[in-house]
Structure formats: C-alpha cells, structure tokens
Amino acid sequence: MYSFDFHKRVRYAETDKMGYLYYGNYPKYYEIGRVETIRSLGFDYKDFEDVHGIMLPVVGLEVKYLKPAYYDDLLTIRTYLKEMPSKMITFYHEIINVKGNIINKAEVKLFFIDMTSNKRVSVPDFMTKALEHHFE
C-alpha cells in the first residue's frame, strides 16, 4: 500500500452560503490528492499526457460525506493506493480535519488510455517501478 498526505485550507470561494465546503468541490480535493500523490512518487501527472501519451479519465466516483468542513479549516487530503494498478488505478481518499476526524471518504477509479489509439493500456512501467516496493 502507498499513501500520501497533502494539506489544504478551505478558501472562502469554496464554501456555500452556510459557510460549509460546498459538496461539489470535494472532487477537486480528490484531484489535488491524486496529483500530489503522483508527484510524491517522483513524476508529474502532467507528464502522463505530455511525455508518455497516456490520459487518465475518471470512470467511477463514490463519495461518503460524513461531517462538514468549514471556511478556513486546514484539512488533510490523505490518498491511498491499496493495490497495484493494472489497466485501472483506484485512488482512495480521506479528508481529515484538524481534530483528526475523517469528514469525507471517496474512491476514484481511472483508466490508462493511450492518447493515439484511444484504447485502454496497462499501467506504465515507470509507475510500476515507482510503486512495486510498496506492494511486496
């Protein structure tokens, strides 16, 4: 298993009239978690497309809203890879408040797609090499 934590403060523009983090903004937080987790492995998410010709479309999203987050809360976006990716990669996310409470959980599934053929491909070798020692 591999996990990575990233800290993000709730901005005023991300809240609704009640001062809660707007529910539609949580997927943006998951994206932050994905991008920063990939960066923590030593490569850029952007390079999947620009260098390797692979796009990663989201094909599934399951969310559980447990407690609200509020304006100016400092949150931890904890992102897990619980299994080695193959033709799909699943990111598990927990949003945690400063009290250590999990306030939101999500599972986001993405495919690896070759940008030239628009066909599914397996996880790139460079990613497998970066992750393999975490799954031994």
Secondary structure, 3 states (H helix, E strand, C coil): CEEEEEEEECCHHHECCCCEECHHHHHHHHHHHHHHHHHHCCCCHHHHHHCCCEECCEEEEEEEECCCCECCCEEEEEEEECCCCCCEEEEEEEEECCCCCEEEEEEEEEECEECCCCCECCCCHHHHHHHHHHCC
